[in-house]
Amino acid sequence: MIVLSEIIFTMLIAVVILFQAALAAGVPWGEYAMGGKFPGQYPLFMRFICLFQIAILALIGIIVLSKSGLLLPAWSAFANTAIWFIVAYLVLGTIMNFMTPSVWERRIWAPVSLLLLITSVVIAWS
């Protein structure tokens, strides 16, 4: 179960990072994020926020994969604690994605957030 969780988590976090990178690059998918507040191409300040989100998502991915033993084993002690902050972050993100006014966000990102949450919990308990 742990290996499957690691694979699913890695694939999903990569998809979310790529989506944020596309938004930052100007792809007009604004209605699929941030409650659809910025339909079409994101304004410049939101594109910079996407870059910040990419950094956070990458750090989350590194911590989770470190906890699982797949990446940066020297971080394992830190990752054993940090994973629970990530689980809490993903709980909030999942709730927000299910509550968003954007239909597309609920259809696409709510299930992705839920799967990221479930897989991170499996990894955290391992």
Secondary structure, 3 states (H helix, E strand, C coil): CHHHHHHHHHHHHHHHHHHHHHHHHCCCCHHHCHHHCCCCCCCHHHHHHHHHHHHHHHHHHHHHHHHCCCCCHHHHHHHHHHHHHHHHHHHHHHHHHHHCCCHHHHHHHHHHHHHHHHHHHHHHHC
